[in-house]
Amino acid sequence: MAATLVVWYLRPHLYGILVDLCGTTERARFWMAFSNLTLLLVPVVFAMSCRPSGDVSVVFQVTSQLLWSLIGLVVSVIALGLVISRFIPKTPQPRLEKVA
């Protein structure tokens, strides 16, 4: 649920950046879908990698899986931010005025 909320929150902001970086809406849509899947699936993989032990109560097992899921979400958001930030120009590019 947390990953879904993060995807929902980042969607409009990320899409604008991707359109700017990719140049076309088709490319931006692809990378948006890729980013959404990454943000949703990495936490699931982290949660699934947490193996409960038999001598721990169910509450602690669920808490452990939630912890690893949130760690996976944080890792995927940071990785996505680092990758995108590498492609953003350090100095703003001047906008060209259209001459009519």
Secondary structure as GFF3:
##gff-version 3
##sequence-region A 1 100
A	DSSP	alpha_helix	2	22	.	.	.	ID=ss1
A	DSSP	alpha_helix	25	49	.	.	.	ID=ss2
A	DSSP	alpha_helix	58	87	.	.	.	ID=ss3
###
